[in-house]
Amino acid sequence: MKIDFNELIDGKPKRIEVNGKAVCVARLGSEVFAVADTCTHSDASLSEGDISDGKIECWLHGAEFDLRTGAAITLPATEALEVFKVIQEGTQISIEEFSENTMTGEK
Ligand code: FES
């Protein structure tokens, strides 16, 4: 999935789809991060939440996740979000799934 960097507003998450999965894309200054859009606590869309300090906050019950690692930082969420690969070439941003081999995080 490709998007244009200029479509992204700093600090305002955007929901896209990658291989049928909902993904929340967030721009922080000149960097772009992509994590699964569905909160691991329940069924809320994180792209409707707020970003601050490199974290995204779920609007439903207030869980916060680290946008770089997907880690759940505050309750009620305890499971990390899936993180997607972001490739930036000029203003073109490609968002892809990590393949199983390169998947990081818990086993
Ligand atoms: S659904 Fe996100 S914190 Fe509950």
Boltz pocket constraint, residues with backbone or C-beta under 6 A from the ligand:
constraints:
  - pocket:
      binder: B
      contacts: [[A, 39], [A, 40], [A, 41], [A, 42], [A, 43], [A, 44], [A, 58], [A, 59], [A, 60], [A, 61], [A, 62], [A, 63], [A, 75], [A, 76], [A, 77]]
      max_distance: 6.0
